[in-house]
Amino acid sequence: MGGADDLRLRVLSGVEGLGEAEYLRLAVQQAMASVAGLGGFAHLREPEEQALRLEAASGLPAAVCRRWERLTDREETAPVQAAREGYAVWAPTWPTPADVEDIDSTGTADWEELGVLSAPLRVDGVLVGTLSVLTAAETSGEERAGVERLAEAAAWGLPGTEMPRLSGPPWWQEGSGTQRPLTDNTRIETPMGTWDWDLRTGKVQMDAASARALGHTGVAPPVWDQRLETWLSHIHEDDRSEVDREMRRALAEDDAAAGHVSAIVYRVRDAQERIGWVQTLAWIWRDEHGEVVRAFGTAADVTGQQNRLQFLALQQERHPDPMCALGPDDRVVWNNRAARHLTAVRGFGVVGEIPWLADPRLEEQGLPNMLRFARTAGGAAVQHEVEVEDPQGQMAAAYTVRAFSAGEHVVMQMVDVTAHRRAERTAVGRARQVERLRSEMAAALHAADVLDVVTRHALPLVDADGLLICRVSGRERDERTLLGEVGYPAGWGRALLDRDDPALQPRTLLDDETPRFVTSAEIGDLWPHLARLVQQSGHQAWALLPLDVGGGSAGRERVGHLAVSWSRERDPGPEERTLLVTVSGLLAQALARAWAYDREHARAQELRRSLQPTILPDVPAVATAARHRPGQADEPSAWYDAIPLPGGRVALISGAITGPGGLRTAVTMSRVRTAVATLAREDHPLRELMVLVNESVARQADDAGVMLLVAAYDATTGHLEMASAGHPPPALTAPGGGSRVCDLPIGPPLGGRTLPYEVSEQQVPAGTLMTVSTAGLAADGSNARHLDEAMARRLERAAAESRPDPGSGLETLADEVAADLDGRQRDAALLLARLDRVPDDHIVRWDLPLDAASASRGRDLAVEQMRRWHAAEEMEWSVQLAVSELLGNVVRHAHAGPLWVRMLYLNPVVVIQVHDGSRSSPHMQPLQLMDENGRGLLMIGKTAAAWGTHQTHDGKWIWVEFHPDGVPRGPAIGVDDGGAVDLDELERSLGVSEEE
């Protein structure tokens, strides 16, 4: 509870002279103010009938009070539960009316949405009643405890109430048998008597009690002449007009005959000019003609009660919180000393002013609306927060304003919560800074990024102006490396690390095992050899913190030290020290992650460099150039490749891993690249190749996505096939100008469900420039079909230039295009290929019949063509052998056409292709000495550089490739003395002859 709540307890405990109902009403009002209640009431217990009877209420209409007039033990309302349980209870339950027809639903429906908080009233441990408050929402535990304390204070003062009950003292003040009364206080009864004024005679008759009451006010029985004028002459001159007005109103009102009561409290003077207070109640009596003939009532000396109310007013005057009362016109009619001295907010300090006209900031804060609501709340306290700013827009003051109506006035109390609000805002701002520091440290990849984050955010957190970070390494963790420093002279940090004293423990400033907060003078005492250096830094206070990571069973590891300093004297409080320790922990974790990332990144980069082809292979009639540009995250994930295929063809490959980067991505890239290259060399049809690659990626690429583009180009025909799995389409630039992005169907990235990929086929003119990039060729790096204009002009210019060879200028063009890709978010690979043709005179094809004579015919044609090309003579024997063997195998095993032979001269390489209509492929098998089949393929494998099978839509062709260098001269079988091979004899030994 705050200061105002403590004052409520003191005031409530010290009040004397009030009647029972008035005292309970005061307790209800204090309870309402403590929890911002909307109304309240108090019940006293009827022990004979085990019920609670309504004794006092505040802020509630009559219809609501009737609902709570009497509560039985059978109901589960909050007062009944509090009486039964013995502690404060909040409940939304309202009592069930005894007579439903008597309920004014329009008067209670809105109120029934409120809940009730009730606390028991106990005197000497005996339950005497309950104290209740109506609230809009369920109260907190702190609020319940506060109302319980108010109930305890109210119960303590309840035995001293002065107004007697008509039925005698309350049951809880009566003794039982020999038991001592529950209270020893002697009751001080208010002097009260009756009077009777006969308007026809003018005489005022009083009983003895009334005479005694008047005697307390200066009109003693000896001087009483039964004249009304004598009594009126003793009324204080400031109150006479009000008394006269009330008398005339009572005599003139028509409802006087209905038993209307007129009540007034006023001051009187005695012979010694002492002031007293009298309370008069009057009833008017009319005769059968409606004429007023008589007035009678009671008179009581309430001087003691009024003195206590004046004491309360004095207490409010001295209250530390600003308080004021506003009249019906919203002008200040009263204020206490704190309000008069209020400087942060104008408008409450001068009587007669409207607060928000004197200080417009109050209207912006909604104070007029708050007062309007308070006037309609039926005495319930209304609470509102008011904040005012200074000219610079900063919060100058903050108040919690509580207001409640008192008749036609509104009373306001302002609790200064400026310090609390500033502390809250400081804590919120600091929490946001810590969260920003945490999030940016978590996002920092490299150690340099971590140092930048801590420099920008850590110093403002504690209003420091110096920071130094060093790293420790070595087996003994005694090697220190300066990582960064801010706020010190140049070279100061390095000089500090170079100075230590082995005789001291710790040896130097940054060698402590636990956080230390010291001044420069204390550093000089601990490390005398550093005193002069620390003085040169210009800083006075220091926080020295170790940077540790790990914990648990693995233990903690020291990774560095952090020094934070202030250039002025400063002793960090507990909150700042905790904050600095937290920052050091975040910094240590972030540095450890960054160093681990840097190590992994370095290994990944080295692996990527080792995986990327440094020199692309020479491919007939196709010149290539490639570049790799790491993205902003510097993640090695993209690659390129060129795979020579048989028959003057080439597979151009571009791919990328869409994973998180780092070493794992690099390893995945290596696996996928190897799988793609291996499957491509097997010379599968492109559609089948994409399916096989997808299955392979699904097995080994984990959760990483793979985008891939494969383009198969046949340099003998100009035929280009392409398939894409999530890869941006390439651009084709014709030699005569005009660049376009290929209209290529883009399938899903590899690694998902096995789906057929669409293959795009087209004929391209010789000299076409093909540009492929994993980052895309559109300006935004997307899969858009619109080529960047600057890049399009560059490609068209390069394609149109005359060149001595296909590769001329391609490397320069690759550098220029790669420069355009710099700065892209992701890793980028670039592959350029100039697609030329194998000359027509280097390609020859013969269609042959499916008979044994074709072997001899084909051999002769091959030798003749070799000599026409001026191919290396040392390859003639191998070529003749291959043609004979392959044609013989077709005749003996395939039995299906068409049969044709094609020869390519890819200077200096010679390629032979033999086609038949069978889809079965020959396989080389181990031979035994007496085996008759399989010797031909064995001889081809010994003499050729490479051989294999390629499936076509109408069969297959077997290809054999011969190189002039390093090729064996052939086997020693069937060689005459001159070294020549008798191929006819060789054919007969293989079971193939022209006669067959």
Beta strands, then each sheet from edge to edge (+ up, - down):
strand 1: 39-46
strand 2: 51-58
strand 3: 70-72
strand 4: 89-91
strand 5: 115-123
strand 6: 126-135
strand 7: 192-198
strand 8: 204-206
strand 9: 261-269
strand 10: 275-286
strand 11: 292-301
strand 12: 323-326
strand 13: 332-335
strand 14: 382-389
strand 15: 395-406
strand 16: 409-416
strand 17: 466-473
strand 18: 479-486
strand 19: 516-519
strand 20: 541-550
strand 21: 556-566
strand 22: 622-629
strand 23: 638-645
strand 24: 649-657
strand 25: 706-714
strand 26: 719-725
strand 27: 731-733
strand 28: 739-741
strand 29: 746-747
strand 30: 760-763
strand 31: 768-773
strand 32: 828-835
strand 33: 843-848
strand 34: 899-906
strand 35: 909-916
strand 36: 946-952
strand 37: 955-962
sheet 1: 3+ 2- 1+ 6- 5+ 4-
sheet 2: 8+ 7- 11+ 10- 9+
sheet 3: 13+ 12- 16+ 15- 14+
sheet 4: 18+ 17- 21+ 20- 19+
sheet 5: 22+ 32- 31+ 27- 28+
sheet 6: 23+ 24- 25+ 26- 29-
sheet 7: 23+ 24- 25+ 26- 30+
sheet 8: 33+ 34- 35+ 37- 36+
end
